[in-house]
Amino acid sequence: MPKKPTIEDIARLAGVSRTTISRVLNHRPDVDRATRERVLRVIEEQAYVPSLTAAGLAGGRNRLLGMLLPVFTWPIIPDLIRGISEILKQTPYELVLYTFNDEDLNRDRRDVINRLLATNLTAGLLGVFPGALSDQLTELYHQGVPVVIIDDQQTQVTPWVRADNVTGAFDVVRHLTQLGHRRIAHIQGPDEYLASHDRHQGYLRALAEADIAPDPALILPGDFLPQSGYEGAQRLFSMPPEARPTAIFAAADQMAYGVMRAAEERGVAIPRDVALVGFDDDAPSAHVLPPLTTVRQPSYEMGQEAIKLLLNLLALAQGQESGLEAALPAEDNGLPSPVQIVLPTSLIVRASSGAPVSSSAASRPGM
């Protein structure tokens, strides 16, 4: 098969520079008519199909940023993207979304990143809850690829932005202990996510403050999705009356919805028979019956801070300034030291916990 022409081939045949080809492909006005027509004629004669990389701005810089999403339907994703888009509107960059398109959160997805990098299209990457991919993203960062992780990393080795999950969980469980609850169950998130461990730590910290010894029988696995909340609640409601919890902390609102379904099937009244709290403050949480007490994540602000951090990494790599106010990495032996941005959560008190509705919101600063 004949070799496909490259942008260098087109530049040589047209007698112009690669920069001029890029300007023509981008419909820039600073190319005279005769040169533009000659370039377009050569492109047609050679059946040249420009790649997105070749069609980038003059100088070959990419203006596409990749965003890796575990599951596009996760409730926090729209607010994250909205925050990112508000910042990107001020720049020439555009966002490309890559989803894993399955519900198995434990599968190794290194092939996704390998395919993405092989295209050479993106100038930087945002990884949203990358789980098992955190190690590979960290390797890429230390190889010079601009990478920012959103809310998932076991150690601070890559720039990242997260909510204060420990304090958020502590606040909502302390809310339960202050209402007099002593047997508080916890349905956890997936083990591969740092957010799950942080919320568990906040749960344990609140119990310790109230001098309550954690009961392993009341700590159940989950995966942030409704079915695991439903299954966990069925196990809890099947316990002997004296062993059952009087309150349940679901590590995500989606799991709390599953608890509500199980309670309805079992004839368990919330909050009369069992108090229920969640985490995330998804949109339906204010409208379910009873309305759900939960922890609001600053998803919009997380998106804004993450994209500002990524843009500053890109500008730093190019020896420029982004013009955006954001934390910048400190230089350390030629490599930027990772920046960690922790944003505060807010406790949203509603009827499901059995507290007076008048105490509708409280917040704590980040740890």
N, C-alpha and C positions, 0 to 999 in steps of 0.2 A: 504494500500500500504506500502511496506517495506520502511524504512527510507533510504534516500540517504546517502552514506558514506561521511564523511567530511575529510578534510585534517588531522585533529587530529586522526580520525579513522585509516587512512592509516599509519600515523606515529606510532601509537600504535601497529598495526598488523605487521609492518615491523621492529619494535624495534629500531626506529631512531627518531630524533627530527623533529619538523615541519620545521626547517631551512633546514635540509637535504632534505626533500621532495621538498621544494621550489628550492633547487639547482638542483635536478634531473629534475624537470619540466622545468627549465630554461636551461638545457643542460650545466650546469657549469662543468668545467673540474676537479674541486677539490673534486670529489666524487670517491672513489675507485670502481673498476669494480664490485666486488661482492655485495657491498651495492647497487649500481645502479640497478643491475639485480634483487636483492631481492625486491627493491621498485617497479620496473616496473612490477614484477610478482604479487605483492599484488594489484597494481592498476588495472591490467587486471582481476584478480580473483574477485575483488569487483565491477567491472564495474564503476570505479570512473571517473567522468568527472570533471577535474579541472576548477574552475572558474578563470576569469582573475585576480581577487584579490588574490586567492591562488597561482597563477602562477607568482606573483610579485617577486621582488628581495628578497633575504634572509632577514628575519626580518619582512616581511609582509608589507613593504612600497609600496604604489601604485606609479606607474610611468606613470599614465595617467592623463592628464589635460583636463577638459571639456570646450568647447567653445560654448556658446549659441548664435545662430544667428537668427535674426528676419526673414530675407528673404535671402536665399543663393545667389540669383541673383543680390543683390545690388552691384553696380559698385565698391564700395570701398572695398568689401570683399576680392578679390584676392590679392590686395596689402597688406591688413592687414595680411592675412595668410602668404604671402611671408615674411614679416618682422618677424612674429612669428617664422616661420620655420628656418630662418637664425640663430636665437638665440638657438632654441631647438636642432639644430644639434650639439651644444657644450655640451649637457646634455644627461642623460639617459631617459629623459621624451619624451612622445609621445602625440599627440593631437587627441582628439575625438570631432567631430563636431556634434552638435545637432541643427537642424533647426525647425522652427515652421511650415514650409510647408504650409502656407496659406498667403493670401494677406490682411487679416483683421488685421491691426496693433493694433486695440484696444481691441482684445479679451483677456480675462484673461487666462494666460498660467501657472498658478502656478502648474498645474498638471505635466507640463514638468519637472520642477525642482524636484518635489516630486518623480517622477519616476526615475529621474537621481540619486538622492541621495539614494534612496532605494536600488540601485544596489551596492552601496559602492565601486564603481570602481574608481572614480576620486579623486585625492589628492587636487585639487583646481579647481576653476571656473573662466573663463573669460566671462563676459556678454557684448555683443555688442549691443548697442542701446536697452537695455532691457525694456524701457518704463515702463509699469505698474508693471513689475517684479522688479524694482529697490528696492522697499520697502522690498520684501522678500529676495533679495540678501543682503541687508543691515542687516536684522535680522540674516542671516546665518553668515555674517562676525563677528557680535558681539557675536555669539555663538561659535566662534573659527574656522569657515571654511575659509580657504584662498580664498578670492574673490577679483577680480579687475574688475571694470566696464570701458568700453571704450565708452566715449562720450555720456553719458546720466545720469545726476543726478541733482536733484533740489537743494540739499544741500550737503555739503562736509561731509558725514558720512561714506563713504566707499572709499578705495583707488581707484583712477580713473585716466584715461588719456583721454585728449580731445584736439581737435583743438581749436584755438582761434576764435570761430565763430563770436563773437561780432566784433572784429577788422576786420576780413575778410569781413563781410557784410558792415561795415562802409567804408572800403577802396573802395569796388566796387560801392557803392552808391555815395560816394564822387566823384569818377571818373565821374559819370553821372552829378552831380551838377556842376563840374568843366567844363563840356562840355556845360553848359548852361541850362540843363533841370530843370524845376520847378515842373512839374506834373509827378511824378514818382510812378508808381503802384508797389505793392508788392504782389506776390502770395506766401503765407506762407506754411510751412511744417506742419505735424500733430501736434496737440496741445499737445499730450502726451510726446513729445520729447523736452528736454531742448535745443537741437540744434536749433529747430524751434524758440523758444523764444529768444535765443541769436541772431540769424540772424535778427529777427524782431527788437530787441533792437539796433543792429548796423545800421539798416535802419533808425530808428527814430533818432539816434544820428547824422547821416550824414545830415538828413533833418534839424535838429536843428542847426547844424553848419552853414548851408547855409541860415538860417532864413526862412525855409519853413514850414508852418503849415501842418501836416499830414491830408490828406483827407480820412475819413473812407470809402468813396465809392471806393477808389483806393486800399484798402487792402482786399484781397480775400483769402478764405481758400484753402488749397491744401493738398496733402499727399505725396509729393516727387516723384510722378509717372506721366508719360506723360499725361494721360487722364485728370488729374486735372489741369495741365497747359493749355491744350487745352480748357477745359470748362471755366477756368478763363479768358483766352484771348478772347473767344467768347463774354463773358459779357463785357469786356473792349472795344472791337471793336464795340459793339452794342450801346455804349453811344453816345449822340449827339457830333458832332465834337468838340465843344468848351469845352466839359467835358472830352474828352478822354485823356489818358496819352501820353506823348511824349517819355516815356521810361518805361520799365518794368524790375523789379528785381525779378526773379524767385529764390526761396530759394534752388533749386536743378537743376542741368543741365537737369535731366530727365524731369522736368516740363518745362524747356525752350524749349526742343524739341517739346513738345505739343503746346507751343506758336507758334513755327515756322510753325507747320502744320496748325494751325488756321489762321495764317497770310497769308499763301499761298492760302488757300481756299477763304479768303476774299479779296485777291488782295492787301494786305498791305505789303509794301516793308520794309525790315529790312536791314540797319538802316535808310533809307531815311524817312519813315513815322513814325517809332517807333524804338528807340534803345532797345536792349535786352541784359541783362546780367544774368548769372547764378551763381551757387556755386557748387564746387566739382572738376571741371576739369576732368570729365569722359573722357575716351579714344576717343569717337566719337566727342568730342567738338571741336577739332582742325580740323576736317574733314567735319563737316556739312557746308552748304552754307547759309548765310555767317558763317565763323568760329566764335565760341562763345567766347565773353569776359566772364571771370569767375574767381572764386577763387579756387586755388589749395589747397586741403587738404593734410597734410603730412601723408597719410594713412599707408605707409610702416613704417615710424618712429613711428607712434602710436602703430602699432603692436609690434615693437621691445621694446618700453618702457613699454608697458603693460605686456608682458611676462616676462621681466626682473623684474618688480615689483612683479609679482606673484611668481616667483622663489625665490626672496628674502624673501617674506612672508613665503613661505614653509621652507626655510632654517632657518629663525628666529624661526619658531615654533619648529624646530628640534634641536635648539641650535647650528646650524652650520653656515657656511658662504657659499654663493652661488658661489663666485668667479666672479660675474658679477658686473660691475659698474652700479649702479642704485640707485635711491632715496630709503632710508629705512624709515619705520615708526618709530616715536619716541615713547618710552614707556610712557604710561599715565595710572596710576592706574592698571597696569597689562595688559592693552589692548593696542595694537599698535594704535597710532593716525593716522588717514587716511592721505595718501599722495595724493596731487593733482599735476598732471603734465600737463601743458598747452603748446602746441606746436604751433609755428607761422604758419600762412598761407601765400600764395603768390598771389598777383593780377596778372592775366594773361590777357593782353589787346589784343583783336583781332578785327576783322572787324565789329562784330555785334553791337558794341556800337557806331560806327561811328567815333572813334578816329583814329589818324594816326597809321598805323600798326607798325611803327618804335619803338613806345613806347611799346614793346612787353611784358615786365614784370616789376613788381615792387614788393617789399616785405616790410613788417613791422615786427618788433619784437613783440613777445607776450606781452599782457598787463600785 
